[in-house]
Amino acid sequence: MNTSSPIAWTQEEYDSFGSVPMISKHRYHERTLFDKPELVKLLDTYPRRWLQAFTMGSDPCNASEWGCVNIAPETTGEELWQAVSNGRLWLNITHIEEFNEDYAEIVEGMYEHLDEHCAHLQGPKANYSTLLISSPKAQVYYHVDAEPNMLWHLRGQKKVWIYPAMDTDLVPQELLEDIYAGEIDENLPFDTSFDEQAQEFLLSPGDVASWPHNGPHRIVNQDMNVSLATSYYTPNIYRRQYVQLANRFVLRNLGIKSRSMNENGPVAAFKRFTYRAANKIRPFERRDRSASYVTDLQIDHLSPNGIKKLKKPVIASFSRQAGEDRTEHAKPQKTEDLRAAS
């Protein structure tokens, strides 16, 4: 085992990665890149198009209280940090690997290491990374992501509940298909009785949480937190992706109610072929949720909760409709069918 690497797991951890909920160790939190001065500097200079802000309530069963928050162009990194520390906010610094070489090197190294030690993944490829800065007591509601991801914890403590993957009692099949299709966001109906089936973990700096693909999860901060969320692709991910999309856009459109989620065998292969062929001839319509972010809330570091209410709603600073000139910072499109998580 290479103890000089920021990742140095046991062989059992490498072998189990992706198949069970797991908390492992890393040493990325020791880097000055994640100290407050460097993070404030990053917030100062980060393209507003890719800097998202959200607020939320305290009831884990009421995801409707999750809402976007505008960031005025003149807001400084220090003011953003202060607003988060005082409020109930969640900053998503999205596409971090595209705009900062230091973060790109970290993410690339993570997945090179996993590729070397986890042969069962068949060559994982880093896809999308988001640096998360979030308030004390902030939460992420019960949800499921289309792509497999990991949460590398860097500052503060947070509780994470991880639920069994691909259980249609916890995530109805139609909702999972709609998440893959981008027709709904990741948040799902939640009942506190679901916690009876969850594994609960307390994350501290130097912990990394991983779980099986499409495992539902939710999060509650204990104090102000910084984490790095990374997602990745493997050949198995593509197999599931196209089965789910075929179920949604082909079989459901034909009125077929019983749609197998099996990803192996000739039927699954035919589904994938049919979807991809049909999508090339006449692409299925996909909704861009980020195009319509509208809010009457705005970051205000002087307000008690870090936000103020505007006199009238505005298009959020990170909406595609915000009118920002993105020529210089244009982000390449992801693989056509798997959208980024917010």
TORDO-670899 format. One record per residue (C-alpha): residue number from 0; chain; x, y, z. Coordinates in steps of 0.001 Angstrom, whole numbers, plus 500000, padded with zeros to 6 digits. Layout:
TORDO-670899
{seq NUM, mol A, px X, py Y, pz Z}
...
This chain:
TORDO-670899
{seq 0, mol A, px 500000, py 500000, pz 500000}
{seq 1, mol A, px 501343, py 503449, pz 499034}
{seq 2, mol A, px 501111, py 505431, pz 502279}
{seq 3, mol A, px 502383, py 508603, pz 500564}
{seq 4, mol A, px 499195, py 508806, pz 498499}
{seq 5, mol A, px 496291, py 510926, pz 499817}
{seq 6, mol A, px 494275, py 507714, pz 499391}
{seq 7, mol A, px 495558, py 504608, pz 501155}
{seq 8, mol A, px 492732, py 502142, pz 501737}
{seq 9, mol A, px 492758, py 498509, pz 502736}
{seq 10, mol A, px 492391, py 495870, pz 500037}
{seq 11, mol A, px 488916, py 495127, pz 501387}
{seq 12, mol A, px 487919, py 498769, pz 500879}
{seq 13, mol A, px 489196, py 498773, pz 497298}
{seq 14, mol A, px 487390, py 495511, pz 496560}
{seq 15, mol A, px 484116, py 496738, pz 498132}
{seq 16, mol A, px 484119, py 500194, pz 496580}
{seq 17, mol A, px 480872, py 500917, pz 494764}
{seq 18, mol A, px 479024, py 497870, pz 496067}
{seq 19, mol A, px 478335, py 498899, pz 499700}
{seq 20, mol A, px 477973, py 502180, pz 501630}
{seq 21, mol A, px 481446, py 502938, pz 502885}
{seq 22, mol A, px 483374, py 505606, pz 504801}
{seq 23, mol A, px 487079, py 505591, pz 504034}
{seq 24, mol A, px 489991, py 507921, pz 504717}
{seq 25, mol A, px 491906, py 510474, pz 502640}
{seq 26, mol A, px 494367, py 513288, pz 503280}
{seq 27, mol A, px 493230, py 515959, pz 500823}
{seq 28, mol A, px 491910, py 518053, pz 503717}
{seq 29, mol A, px 495518, py 518704, pz 504761}
{seq 30, mol A, px 496164, py 520797, pz 501646}
{seq 31, mol A, px 496186, py 524609, pz 501958}
{seq 32, mol A, px 493949, py 524670, pz 498888}
{seq 33, mol A, px 491032, py 523989, pz 501251}
{seq 34, mol A, px 491951, py 526589, pz 503895}
{seq 35, mol A, px 489637, py 529568, pz 504275}
{seq 36, mol A, px 491939, py 532188, pz 502614}
{seq 37, mol A, px 492269, py 530068, pz 499471}
{seq 38, mol A, px 488538, py 529317, pz 499373}
{seq 39, mol A, px 487639, py 532995, pz 499771}
{seq 40, mol A, px 490038, py 533843, pz 496937}
{seq 41, mol A, px 488360, py 531174, pz 494795}
{seq 42, mol A, px 484908, py 532631, pz 495522}
{seq 43, mol A, px 486179, py 536096, pz 494578}
{seq 44, mol A, px 487231, py 535041, pz 491115}
{seq 45, mol A, px 484880, py 532182, pz 490235}
{seq 46, mol A, px 482572, py 532649, pz 487195}
{seq 47, mol A, px 479118, py 533510, pz 488542}
{seq 48, mol A, px 477540, py 531304, pz 485872}
{seq 49, mol A, px 478967, py 528252, pz 487641}
{seq 50, mol A, px 478564, py 529437, pz 491248}
{seq 51, mol A, px 475195, py 528290, pz 492573}
{seq 52, mol A, px 473520, py 529268, pz 495847}
{seq 53, mol A, px 470563, py 527545, pz 497493}
{seq 54, mol A, px 468680, py 527798, pz 500764}
{seq 55, mol A, px 466469, py 525282, pz 502518}
{seq 56, mol A, px 464213, py 524679, pz 505506}
{seq 57, mol A, px 464637, py 522410, pz 508510}
{seq 58, mol A, px 461992, py 519752, pz 507765}
{seq 59, mol A, px 463562, py 516812, pz 505880}
{seq 60, mol A, px 460120, py 515901, pz 504530}
{seq 61, mol A, px 459491, py 519287, pz 502918}
{seq 62, mol A, px 461845, py 519611, pz 499962}
{seq 63, mol A, px 459705, py 522437, pz 498560}
{seq 64, mol A, px 461608, py 524749, pz 500927}
{seq 65, mol A, px 464758, py 524195, pz 498848}
{seq 66, mol A, px 465194, py 527267, pz 496646}
{seq 67, mol A, px 467782, py 529105, pz 494594}
{seq 68, mol A, px 469385, py 532377, pz 495702}
{seq 69, mol A, px 470759, py 535088, pz 493453}
{seq 70, mol A, px 474353, py 536309, pz 493838}
{seq 71, mol A, px 474874, py 539967, pz 492907}
{seq 72, mol A, px 477943, py 540605, pz 490697}
{seq 73, mol A, px 479595, py 542848, pz 493295}
{seq 74, mol A, px 479419, py 540242, pz 496089}
{seq 75, mol A, px 482928, py 539445, pz 497316}
{seq 76, mol A, px 484307, py 536089, pz 498358}
{seq 77, mol A, px 484538, py 537234, pz 501975}
{seq 78, mol A, px 480902, py 538347, pz 501895}
{seq 79, mol A, px 479838, py 534994, pz 500471}
{seq 80, mol A, px 481756, py 533186, pz 503203}
{seq 81, mol A, px 480161, py 535368, pz 505890}
{seq 82, mol A, px 476668, py 534847, pz 504475}
{seq 83, mol A, px 477142, py 531074, pz 504507}
{seq 84, mol A, px 478560, py 531055, pz 508033}
{seq 85, mol A, px 475567, py 533104, pz 509301}
{seq 86, mol A, px 472782, py 531609, pz 507231}
{seq 87, mol A, px 471165, py 528449, pz 505961}
{seq 88, mol A, px 472871, py 528278, pz 502606}
{seq 89, mol A, px 474544, py 525839, pz 500279}
{seq 90, mol A, px 477113, py 527046, pz 497712}
{seq 91, mol A, px 477801, py 524741, pz 494759}
{seq 92, mol A, px 481067, py 525692, pz 493050}
{seq 93, mol A, px 480347, py 523642, pz 489951}
{seq 94, mol A, px 482712, py 522416, pz 487211}
{seq 95, mol A, px 485625, py 523120, pz 489562}
{seq 96, mol A, px 487907, py 520831, pz 487558}
{seq 97, mol A, px 487293, py 522924, pz 484428}
{seq 98, mol A, px 488378, py 526254, pz 485883}
{seq 99, mol A, px 491136, py 525487, pz 488352}
{seq 100, mol A, px 494168, py 523374, pz 487474}
{seq 101, mol A, px 494919, py 522504, pz 491112}
{seq 102, mol A, px 491478, py 520964, pz 491567}
{seq 103, mol A, px 491677, py 519281, pz 488181}
{seq 104, mol A, px 494931, py 517615, pz 489243}
{seq 105, mol A, px 493353, py 516415, pz 492492}
{seq 106, mol A, px 490295, py 514929, pz 490789}
{seq 107, mol A, px 492349, py 513306, pz 488056}
{seq 108, mol A, px 494608, py 511758, pz 490689}
{seq 109, mol A, px 491645, py 510398, pz 492639}
{seq 110, mol A, px 490333, py 508408, pz 489711}
{seq 111, mol A, px 493734, py 507333, pz 488451}
{seq 112, mol A, px 494266, py 505842, pz 491908}
{seq 113, mol A, px 490879, py 504099, pz 491905}
{seq 114, mol A, px 491499, py 502791, pz 488398}
{seq 115, mol A, px 494798, py 501305, pz 489570}
{seq 116, mol A, px 493357, py 499653, pz 492693}
{seq 117, mol A, px 489742, py 498821, pz 491757}
{seq 118, mol A, px 489909, py 496535, pz 488727}
{seq 119, mol A, px 486187, py 495758, pz 488994}
{seq 120, mol A, px 485359, py 499336, pz 487941}
{seq 121, mol A, px 486809, py 498678, pz 484463}
{seq 122, mol A, px 488381, py 502096, pz 484086}
{seq 123, mol A, px 486462, py 504807, pz 485987}
{seq 124, mol A, px 486534, py 508219, pz 484312}
{seq 125, mol A, px 486055, py 511407, pz 486316}
{seq 126, mol A, px 483038, py 513270, pz 485012}
{seq 127, mol A, px 481919, py 516252, pz 487068}
{seq 128, mol A, px 483098, py 517817, pz 490327}
{seq 129, mol A, px 481556, py 520372, pz 492668}
{seq 130, mol A, px 483139, py 522067, pz 495661}
{seq 131, mol A, px 480488, py 522505, pz 498360}
{seq 132, mol A, px 480538, py 525221, pz 501048}
{seq 133, mol A, px 477530, py 525023, pz 503348}
{seq 134, mol A, px 476083, py 526549, pz 506509}
{seq 135, mol A, px 475696, py 525120, pz 510000}
{seq 136, mol A, px 472519, py 522994, pz 510150}
{seq 137, mol A, px 472051, py 523195, pz 506376}
{seq 138, mol A, px 470669, py 520060, pz 504776}
{seq 139, mol A, px 470442, py 518303, pz 501440}
{seq 140, mol A, px 467084, py 516609, pz 501085}
{seq 141, mol A, px 466562, py 512924, pz 500385}
{seq 142, mol A, px 467526, py 512437, pz 496758}
{seq 143, mol A, px 469165, py 510156, pz 494220}
{seq 144, mol A, px 471732, py 511123, pz 491577}
{seq 145, mol A, px 471770, py 509720, pz 488067}
{seq 146, mol A, px 475543, py 509307, pz 488129}
{seq 147, mol A, px 477619, py 507528, pz 490817}
{seq 148, mol A, px 479387, py 509952, pz 493097}
{seq 149, mol A, px 481592, py 510317, pz 496139}
{seq 150, mol A, px 481750, py 512918, pz 498901}
{seq 151, mol A, px 485266, py 513904, pz 500011}
{seq 152, mol A, px 484873, py 515738, pz 503313}
{seq 153, mol A, px 487270, py 518601, pz 504112}
{seq 154, mol A, px 485995, py 520920, pz 506881}
{seq 155, mol A, px 483393, py 520597, pz 509664}
{seq 156, mol A, px 481128, py 517644, pz 510427}
{seq 157, mol A, px 477990, py 516378, pz 508753}
{seq 158, mol A, px 475629, py 513453, pz 509092}
{seq 159, mol A, px 474901, py 511364, pz 506024}
{seq 160, mol A, px 472081, py 508842, pz 505713}
{seq 161, mol A, px 472551, py 506284, pz 502909}
{seq 162, mol A, px 469637, py 504087, pz 501815}
{seq 163, mol A, px 469490, py 500853, pz 499760}
{seq 164, mol A, px 469993, py 501382, pz 496037}
{seq 165, mol A, px 467467, py 500411, pz 493325}
{seq 166, mol A, px 464673, py 499730, pz 495830}
{seq 167, mol A, px 461434, py 500850, pz 494164}
{seq 168, mol A, px 459743, py 501203, pz 497565}
{seq 169, mol A, px 462233, py 503975, pz 498329}
{seq 170, mol A, px 462596, py 505353, pz 494789}
{seq 171, mol A, px 459614, py 504614, pz 492514}
{seq 172, mol A, px 460715, py 503438, pz 489082}
{seq 173, mol A, px 458997, py 506259, pz 487190}
{seq 174, mol A, px 460759, py 508872, pz 489310}
{seq 175, mol A, px 464136, py 507239, pz 488710}
{seq 176, mol A, px 463480, py 507261, pz 484962}
{seq 177, mol A, px 462451, py 510926, pz 485140}
{seq 178, mol A, px 465650, py 511823, pz 487003}
{seq 179, mol A, px 467731, py 510163, pz 484284}
{seq 180, mol A, px 465696, py 512031, pz 481688}
{seq 181, mol A, px 466227, py 515367, pz 483445}
{seq 182, mol A, px 462473, py 515905, pz 483768}
{seq 183, mol A, px 462581, py 516321, pz 487544}
{seq 184, mol A, px 465321, py 517278, pz 489960}
{seq 185, mol A, px 466979, py 514768, pz 492269}
{seq 186, mol A, px 464815, py 515417, pz 495354}
{seq 187, mol A, px 462319, py 512660, pz 496152}
{seq 188, mol A, px 459329, py 512155, pz 498445}
{seq 189, mol A, px 460651, py 511263, pz 501887}
{seq 190, mol A, px 459186, py 509683, pz 504980}
{seq 191, mol A, px 461127, py 509458, pz 508247}
{seq 192, mol A, px 460319, py 505727, pz 508349}
{seq 193, mol A, px 462837, py 505332, pz 505505}
{seq 194, mol A, px 465568, py 505916, pz 508084}
{seq 195, mol A, px 464929, py 502415, pz 509452}
{seq 196, mol A, px 466605, py 501113, pz 506286}
{seq 197, mol A, px 469432, py 503661, pz 506229}
{seq 198, mol A, px 473007, py 503513, pz 507382}
{seq 199, mol A, px 473918, py 506699, pz 509259}
{seq 200, mol A, px 477454, py 508136, pz 509274}
{seq 201, mol A, px 479099, py 511153, pz 510865}
{seq 202, mol A, px 481686, py 512606, pz 508478}
{seq 203, mol A, px 484751, py 514483, pz 509754}
{seq 204, mol A, px 487610, py 516071, pz 507771}
{seq 205, mol A, px 489562, py 513299, pz 506061}
{seq 206, mol A, px 486523, py 511043, pz 505494}
{seq 207, mol A, px 485191, py 510107, pz 502079}
{seq 208, mol A, px 481708, py 508634, pz 501680}
{seq 209, mol A, px 480777, py 506342, pz 498796}
{seq 210, mol A, px 477756, py 504171, pz 498103}
{seq 211, mol A, px 476258, py 501949, pz 495402}
{seq 212, mol A, px 475129, py 503673, pz 492209}
{seq 213, mol A, px 471663, py 505261, pz 492583}
{seq 214, mol A, px 471729, py 504865, pz 496345}
{seq 215, mol A, px 469413, py 507517, pz 497849}
{seq 216, mol A, px 470975, py 509717, pz 500515}
{seq 217, mol A, px 470446, py 512879, pz 502538}
{seq 218, mol A, px 472721, py 515157, pz 504566}
{seq 219, mol A, px 472505, py 517443, pz 507603}
{seq 220, mol A, px 475448, py 519651, pz 508628}
{seq 221, mol A, px 476560, py 519910, pz 512223}
{seq 222, mol A, px 478533, py 523122, pz 511591}
{seq 223, mol A, px 479954, py 525011, pz 508597}
{seq 224, mol A, px 481170, py 522465, pz 506066}
{seq 225, mol A, px 483387, py 522153, pz 503004}
{seq 226, mol A, px 483288, py 519036, pz 500836}
{seq 227, mol A, px 484219, py 518002, pz 497309}
{seq 228, mol A, px 481624, py 515963, pz 495421}
{seq 229, mol A, px 482927, py 514003, pz 492442}
{seq 230, mol A, px 481101, py 511804, pz 489950}
{seq 231, mol A, px 482423, py 509281, pz 487479}
{seq 232, mol A, px 481568, py 506916, pz 484629}
{seq 233, mol A, px 482281, py 503244, pz 484103}
{seq 234, mol A, px 481013, py 500868, pz 481375}
{seq 235, mol A, px 478359, py 499589, pz 483804}
{seq 236, mol A, px 477092, py 503117, pz 484341}
{seq 237, mol A, px 476396, py 503508, pz 480623}
{seq 238, mol A, px 474497, py 500228, pz 480584}
{seq 239, mol A, px 472175, py 501396, pz 483351}
{seq 240, mol A, px 471848, py 504883, pz 481892}
{seq 241, mol A, px 470580, py 503720, pz 478521}
{seq 242, mol A, px 468223, py 501120, pz 479987}
{seq 243, mol A, px 466618, py 503815, pz 482142}
{seq 244, mol A, px 466351, py 506213, pz 479201}
{seq 245, mol A, px 464902, py 503512, pz 476948}
{seq 246, mol A, px 462335, py 502695, pz 479623}
{seq 247, mol A, px 461380, py 506355, pz 479902}
{seq 248, mol A, px 461383, py 507530, pz 476287}
{seq 249, mol A, px 460598, py 504336, pz 474371}
{seq 250, mol A, px 458667, py 501848, pz 476484}
{seq 251, mol A, px 456726, py 504350, pz 478592}
{seq 252, mol A, px 455809, py 506344, pz 475482}
{seq 253, mol A, px 454417, py 503112, pz 474025}
{seq 254, mol A, px 452262, py 502657, pz 477117}
{seq 255, mol A, px 454196, py 499667, pz 478461}
{seq 256, mol A, px 453709, py 499683, pz 482240}
{seq 257, mol A, px 455899, py 496737, pz 483198}
{seq 258, mol A, px 459446, py 497867, pz 482363}
{seq 259, mol A, px 462332, py 495708, pz 483490}
{seq 260, mol A, px 465352, py 497499, pz 484967}
{seq 261, mol A, px 467605, py 494541, pz 484191}
{seq 262, mol A, px 470839, py 495807, pz 482631}
{seq 263, mol A, px 472202, py 492506, pz 481316}
{seq 264, mol A, px 471226, py 490160, pz 478517}
{seq 265, mol A, px 469820, py 490540, pz 474993}
{seq 266, mol A, px 466644, py 492442, pz 475986}
{seq 267, mol A, px 468624, py 495125, pz 477800}
{seq 268, mol A, px 471064, py 495348, pz 474884}
{seq 269, mol A, px 468162, py 495789, pz 472444}
{seq 270, mol A, px 466697, py 498555, pz 474619}
{seq 271, mol A, px 469992, py 500432, pz 474603}
{seq 272, mol A, px 470354, py 500063, pz 470839}
{seq 273, mol A, px 466773, py 501191, pz 470215}
{seq 274, mol A, px 467059, py 504272, pz 472402}
{seq 275, mol A, px 470357, py 505396, pz 470927}
{seq 276, mol A, px 469211, py 504831, pz 467356}
{seq 277, mol A, px 465922, py 506684, pz 467890}
{seq 278, mol A, px 467675, py 509522, pz 469702}
{seq 279, mol A, px 470043, py 510022, pz 466769}
{seq 280, mol A, px 467211, py 510224, pz 464240}
{seq 281, mol A, px 465048, py 512586, pz 466272}
{seq 282, mol A, px 466510, py 513504, pz 469662}
{seq 283, mol A, px 464128, py 513214, pz 472565}
{seq 284, mol A, px 463312, py 516563, pz 474153}
{seq 285, mol A, px 465252, py 517199, pz 477342}
{seq 286, mol A, px 464508, py 519949, pz 479844}
{seq 287, mol A, px 467342, py 522190, pz 481034}
{seq 288, mol A, px 466436, py 522939, pz 484646}
{seq 289, mol A, px 469217, py 525518, pz 484998}
{seq 290, mol A, px 467613, py 527643, pz 482282}
{seq 291, mol A, px 464693, py 528637, pz 484490}
{seq 292, mol A, px 466142, py 529430, pz 487922}
{seq 293, mol A, px 464082, py 532392, pz 489181}
{seq 294, mol A, px 464183, py 533735, pz 492736}
{seq 295, mol A, px 463218, py 536633, pz 494954}
{seq 296, mol A, px 466112, py 535906, pz 497333}
{seq 297, mol A, px 469642, py 537306, pz 497168}
{seq 298, mol A, px 472847, py 536770, pz 499142}
{seq 299, mol A, px 473295, py 539518, pz 501756}
{seq 300, mol A, px 476073, py 539007, pz 504293}
{seq 301, mol A, px 474625, py 541732, pz 506540}
{seq 302, mol A, px 471242, py 540002, pz 506921}
{seq 303, mol A, px 470770, py 537637, pz 509887}
{seq 304, mol A, px 470237, py 534579, pz 507654}
{seq 305, mol A, px 472690, py 535572, pz 504937}
{seq 306, mol A, px 469931, py 536419, pz 502452}
{seq 307, mol A, px 467492, py 539237, pz 501759}
{seq 308, mol A, px 464155, py 539278, pz 499974}
{seq 309, mol A, px 464012, py 541236, pz 496729}
{seq 310, mol A, px 461129, py 543486, pz 495748}
{seq 311, mol A, px 460472, py 541332, pz 492695}
{seq 312, mol A, px 461792, py 538025, pz 491361}
{seq 313, mol A, px 464903, py 537950, pz 489184}
{seq 314, mol A, px 466558, py 535361, pz 486987}
{seq 315, mol A, px 469239, py 533807, pz 489197}
{seq 316, mol A, px 472847, py 534646, pz 488440}
{seq 317, mol A, px 473577, py 531013, pz 487541}
{seq 318, mol A, px 470588, py 530525, pz 485233}
{seq 319, mol A, px 471295, py 530061, pz 481538}
{seq 320, mol A, px 468924, py 532962, pz 480972}
{seq 321, mol A, px 470976, py 535339, pz 483102}
{seq 322, mol A, px 472481, py 536889, pz 479980}
{seq 323, mol A, px 476091, py 536408, pz 481047}
{seq 324, mol A, px 478623, py 536308, pz 478230}
{seq 325, mol A, px 480037, py 532807, pz 478624}
{seq 326, mol A, px 482280, py 532767, pz 475560}
{seq 327, mol A, px 485434, py 532701, pz 477640}
{seq 328, mol A, px 484118, py 530216, pz 480194}
{seq 329, mol A, px 482013, py 527973, pz 478005}
{seq 330, mol A, px 481767, py 524514, pz 479537}
{seq 331, mol A, px 481879, py 521602, pz 477075}
{seq 332, mol A, px 478654, py 519645, pz 476964}
{seq 333, mol A, px 478614, py 516447, pz 478964}
{seq 334, mol A, px 477741, py 513115, pz 477430}
{seq 335, mol A, px 474390, py 513758, pz 475814}
{seq 336, mol A, px 472206, py 511748, pz 478140}
{seq 337, mol A, px 473595, py 512101, pz 481639}
{seq 338, mol A, px 473088, py 515525, pz 483127}
{seq 339, mol A, px 475004, py 517129, pz 485944}
{seq 340, mol A, px 473635, py 517149, pz 489446}
{seq 341, mol A, px 473037, py 520490, pz 491089}
